[in-house]
Structure formats: structure tokens, C-alpha cells
Amino acid sequence: MKIRYVKLITTTLFLMLFSAVNAQVGITSYSIFALGVNTDQNKRISGEVKLLGNRNLDIIQLEPTVFYNFKPRAYHRFSLGVGVNFAPFLEFDRVQWFVFPVQLEVYPLQNFKQLSLMFEFSPEIGVEDGVAVRNLWGIRYSFGKNKENQ
């Protein structure tokens, strides 16, 4: 793995996980395709790093994304994001996709809003591969109290 990617991954994870001591962190499982770790969704700007697995080790992809979170409603929240997608274990070192995800987070249990259903629609612009569209669905668990939605 290139030293640049190690530094980028380490810095991104450090900033997302340790920038605010009292931040709410969440984990999202997107069906069988990806695992995400996100920062506090109650703030206007949040971040998420997805590990897109379910592939051979050499083509596993990482996707750091920054989101703008709209004001949450009683049963849902919308977020718009921008990010990059790259495969840190491939021989060539470059960004593969620029992603623009739109997320819908639904709270099915009104008394337990730490658990939510996630739906993501993400247009992707490839550096060499053109344009694609990806959709993911999954379950998110947020650690700590979700103060704005209680």
C-alpha cells in the first residue's frame, strides 16, 4: 500500500473519530456490500468512511464522504454528501470515483431513534470509467443519545 494512502486513511479516521470527545459515532451496515463509520449526524456537517468490501482484497475500496445534514423530522432525516472512492491496495494510486450520495435515514422505532434504516442513492463520476449510479440500503446504530430527535 502506498504511504500516501496510509497517511490519508490514518488522518481521516483520526479526525473523524477523535476530533470531538463527546461526538456521537454511528456504525452502518449497508446490506452485504459496505460498512460505514460516521460522526455525529445531529450536527449540520458530518463525515463517514465506508469500506466497500465483498470483493477480492486487492480491489476493496475506501470512501471518505462529507455530509450536509438537513434538520431531522419526527420519522426521517435527509443528508447530501460529496466524497471520493479509491482502492488503497491496487498498484496504481488514484481516485477512482467522485461520489455524490443522497441519504434518507428513517426511524422505525420512535422510542429508540439510535437504530435507523438507511437508504442511499449515489451518482458516481469515474475518473476513467464514466458515470454510474449506486444504491445502498442498510441499518445504522448510533452510540450515545440522539438529543435532537428524542
C-alpha positions in Angstrom: 0.0 0.0 0.0 1.3 3.4 -0.9 2.5 5.6 2.0 0.2 8.4 0.8 -2.9 6.3 1.4 -1.7 5.2 4.8 -1.4 8.8 5.8 -4.7 9.7 4.3 -6.6 6.9 5.9 -5.0 7.5 9.3 -5.6 11.2 9.2 -9.2 10.8 8.1 -10.0 8.2 10.8 -8.2 10.3 13.4 -10.1 13.4 12.6 -13.5 11.7 12.3 -13.2 9.7 15.5 -11.2 11.9 17.8 -11.9 15.5 16.8 -14.7 15.9 19.4 -14.6 13.9 22.6 -18.4 14.0 23.1 -19.3 13.3 19.5 -21.9 10.7 18.7 -20.5 8.0 16.5 -22.5 5.6 14.4 -21.9 2.3 12.6 -23.8 1.4 9.4 -24.1 -1.9 7.7 -25.1 -1.4 4.0 -26.6 -4.8 3.1 -23.7 -7.0 2.3 -21.6 -4.5 0.3 -20.3 -1.9 2.8 -19.6 -1.0 6.4 -19.6 2.7 7.4 -18.4 4.6 10.4 -19.9 8.1 10.8 -19.6 11.1 13.0 -22.4 12.9 14.8 -25.4 13.2 12.5 -27.0 15.8 14.8 -24.6 18.4 13.5 -25.1 20.2 10.2 -21.8 18.8 8.8 -20.7 15.2 9.4 -18.4 12.6 7.9 -18.5 9.0 7.1 -15.9 6.5 5.9 -17.2 3.4 4.1 -15.3 0.2 3.5 -16.8 -1.3 0.4 -15.9 -5.0 0.8 -17.5 -8.2 -0.6 -14.6 -8.3 -3.1 -11.1 -9.6 -3.5 -8.7 -8.0 -1.1 -6.8 -6.1 -3.8 -10.0 -4.3 -5.0 -11.5 -3.3 -1.6 -12.5 0.3 -1.8 -12.5 3.1 0.8 -14.8 6.1 0.6 -14.5 9.1 2.8 -17.5 11.4 2.5 -18.6 14.7 4.0 -22.4 15.2 4.5 -24.7 18.2 5.0 -27.5 17.0 7.3 -30.9 18.7 6.9 -33.0 19.3 10.0 -34.3 16.0 11.3 -38.1 15.4 11.3 -40.0 13.1 13.6 -39.6 10.0 11.4 -36.7 10.8 9.0 -33.7 12.9 8.0 -32.1 13.7 4.6 -28.4 14.2 4.0 -26.4 15.3 0.9 -22.8 14.5 0.5 -19.6 14.6 -1.5 -16.7 12.2 -1.4 -14.1 10.2 -3.2 -13.7 6.5 -3.7 -10.3 4.7 -4.0 -8.8 1.3 -3.7 -5.8 1.5 -1.4 -4.4 -2.0 -2.3 -4.2 -1.5 -6.1 -0.9 -0.9 -7.8 -1.9 2.5 -9.2 -2.7 5.3 -6.8 -5.5 7.5 -7.8 -9.1 8.3 -7.1 -11.4 6.0 -8.9 -14.8 7.8 -8.4 -16.2 11.1 -7.2 -19.4 10.3 -5.3 -22.4 12.5 -4.5 -24.6 10.5 -2.1 -28.2 11.4 -1.1 -29.2 9.6 2.1 -32.6 9.0 3.7 -32.4 7.9 7.4 -35.8 6.5 8.7 -36.5 6.0 12.4 -38.9 3.0 12.6 -38.9 2.9 16.4 -39.9 6.2 17.8 -38.8 5.4 21.3 -35.4 4.1 20.1 -34.1 6.5 17.5 -30.5 5.3 17.9 -31.5 2.5 15.5 -32.4 3.6 12.0 -32.9 2.3 8.4 -30.6 3.9 5.8 -31.3 4.3 2.1 -28.6 5.8 -0.2 -28.7 6.8 -3.8 -25.3 7.9 -5.1 -24.3 9.2 -8.5 -20.7 8.4 -9.2 -18.4 10.1 -11.7 -15.5 7.9 -12.7 -12.0 9.2 -13.4 -11.8 6.9 -16.4 -15.0 4.9 -16.3 -17.7 7.5 -17.0 -20.8 7.9 -14.9 -22.6 5.2 -12.7 -25.3 5.1 -10.1 -25.1 3.2 -6.9 -27.8 2.5 -4.3 -27.3 1.0 -0.9 -29.6 0.2 2.0 -28.8 -0.7 5.5 -29.1 -0.4 9.2 -27.4 2.3 11.4 -26.8 2.2 15.1 -25.7 5.5 16.7 -23.9 5.3 20.0 -25.0 7.8 22.6 -28.2 9.7 22.9 -29.7 11.2 19.8 -30.7 14.5 21.6 -32.4 16.4 18.7 -34.7 13.5 18.0 -35.8 12.4 21.4 
